[in-house]
Amino acid sequence: MFTGIIQAVGKINAIQPVGGDVRLTVATGKLDMRDVALGDSIATNGVCLTVVEFSDSHYVADLSSETLKRSGFAGYQVGHRVNLEKAMLASTRFGGHIVSGHVDGVGQVLSVQSTARAVEIWIQAPNELAKYIAEKGSITVDGVSLTVNDVDGARFKLTLVPHTLKETNIGDYQSGTKVNLEVDVVARYLERLLLGEKAAEPGPGKDISLAFLAEHGYLNNGRR
């Protein structure tokens, strides 16, 4: 579990194909590795990775084909800068929101525009994630806990202050940049909860529709 508060910006030092998967070596920059042990989790651009080797300046992790399919890692190259956060402790100050490190989809930066000292960024999310993105709600972008400041369909706007730009890789973003997105886990659980007993029925994943809400009394269908 993570908070979305980035502790360091690292850099990919090596990408090694291994039997259809990939082994990744990440230089950790200023990340304090003194309390890291084998098997620990480090969120790397928002993806929870397990440490299989490490030193005081780097760690190695394996990426499965599932991770490559669901995240932007398939397009990363040596030298790519990545946001790093160690798994939270019970004593950690919880400054962001609940982040699982399980990427829901890959978005694309549409525009980057300076506004005074801040920067406004519009991102196109996959259509299937639009229902989980709410104005003033939380979203994780490349591992960073951020507030959604505007929503237009599957597009959403972020407003970044100078500190965030300095302490993360978001300062590297430009139109076309691919980003890892994780929606608020609370929205995911609420959707599942609303299905009630239907959640146990086999078959493809079920969506909450207006018809479903009306059928189960969540909408009054215009009645007073």
N, C-alpha and C positions, 0 to 999 in steps of 0.2 A: 504494500500500500504506500502511496506517495501523496504529497501535498500540492505538487505543481509549482513549488518555489524552487527555482533552479539554483544549484550550488556551484556549478562551474560549467564552462564551455570547453568541451574536449574536441579532439580531431581524430578522424579515422586514419590509422597508420597502415593497416593492411586488411585486405579482403581476400580470403582464401576459399575457393570452392572445395567442398568435402562431401563426396558421395551424394550430390544433389542438394545439399544444404550449403551453408556458408559459415566460415569461422571468421570472426571480426576481432581486430585488435584496435583498441581505442586509447589514445594518449589522453590522460585525465586532466591536464592543465593544473589548476589550483585545487582540484578536489582532494580532500584529506582522505588518504587511503589507509591510515593507521589502524582503523577499526574494521576494515573490510576482511572477510574470511571467504574461503572457497564456498560456493553455493549461495552467497549473498546475491541480492537483486539490486541492480542499478538501472534506473530508467534512462534510456538513451534515446533522445528525441521522442520521448513519450512512450517508448516500448520497453516493457519490463524484461531485462535480460539477466541471465544467470551467469555469475562469474565462475569461469572454469580455470583460469590462470590469472595471476596478477603480480604487480610489483608496486613500488611507491609512485610510479609514474604512468602505469598503463594497466589495462585489464583485457582479458580475452573472453569472448562469449560466442556461443553457437546460435545461429539463426536458422530456424526450420523453414521449410518451403511454405508453411502456413503464414509465418511472419513476413516472409518476402512477398507473399501474395496480397496481404492485407495492409501493408505499410509502404512507405516510400523507400525503404532500404534497397529494393531491387534497382533503383536508379542512382544510388549513392556511389561515389568514387573515392579513392584515397585522397585525403586532404579535406573532405567534407567536414564542416564544423557541426557538432552535435551538442544539445543541451543535456546536462547530467544531473541526476538527483539520486542519492542513496535512499533506500527504503526508510520510511519514517520509524522512529522509536516511540514508545509510549510517552516519553518525556519531551517529544518534539513539539515546538510551537507550531500550531496548526494555522498557518497564515493564508493558505490557498483554499482548495476544496478537495473532496475525496477523489483521488485519481488512482485507478487500478493498474495503469500501464498496459491496458489491452486496447489497442487501436481499433476504432470502429470503421474508419475509412480514410481515404486520402483526398484532401481538398487541394484547391489551386488558388494561388494569390492572383486576384484580378487587377488590383491597383494599390499603389503606395503613394500617399500624399502627405506632405508636411503641413501641419497646422500649428502656427506658433512654434513652441518647443516640442510639441507632441507629433506623432505620426498616426494617420488614419489608414487602416488597411482593410480592404474588402476581400473576402475569401469566398470562393464557390465551394460549397459542400456537396457531397453526393446527395441526390434527391431523396434517397431513403432515410437520410439523417435529418432532413429539414424539420420534421415534427418534434425532434428533441431539442431544437435550438430556439431559445426564447430571449427576447430583449431583456437585458439586465440579468440574465441567467449566466451560468458558468459554462465554459468550454475549455478543453485542453488542446493547445496547438503546439505540436512538437514538444510536448511535455510541460508546457507553460500554462499555469492556471490563469485564465483571462476572463474578463467580463464582456459579454456581447452588448454592444451599444446601439445596434440597429439590425433589423432583419428584413430582407426582401426576398420572399420565396426561400430558395435554398442558399441564398447569399447572405452573409452577415458581415458586420463592420466591427473592427476592434480599434481602440484608441490607446496607443502606447506612449508612456512617459519616458523621458530620457534614461532613467535608471534601468528600466526593463530592456530597452534597446542596447544598453551597454553591457548588461549582465547575461544576455541570452544571444542566440544566433539570429534573432528576428531582425536585427539591423542589416543582415545579409539579404533579406527578402526583396524580390523584385517581381514584376508582373510575370506570371508563368511558373513561379516557384511552387513545387509540390510540398504539401505539409501533412503531417500525421494528425488526425483528429480523434479525440475521444469525447463523447458527449457525457453530460452529467449522469453518473450511475444511478442517482435517485430517480430520474425520469425513466430509465430502463426498468427499474423494479416496479415503479408505479404502473407502467404499461402491462407488465406481466400480472400484477396483482389484480388489475381491473378485469382480466380475463376470467378470474375466478376458477370454477371447476373446468371450464373449457381449456384451461392451460394444460390439463392432463391428457387431452385428446391427441392421438397421433396425427402426423401429417406435417406439411410445411409450416414454417413459422407464421403465427397469426398476428394480424395488425388490428389495432383499435380504430374502428371507423365510426362515423357519425351514426350509421345504422345500428352498430353494436351498442353505442352509448344510449341511443333512444330505446332500444329493445330492453335494456337493463335498467331503465329509469334514471339515467344520468342527465337526460334532456327531457324537457316537458312538451316538446313538439308543438309549441305555441299555446298550450293550455295554461290557464291562470289558476 
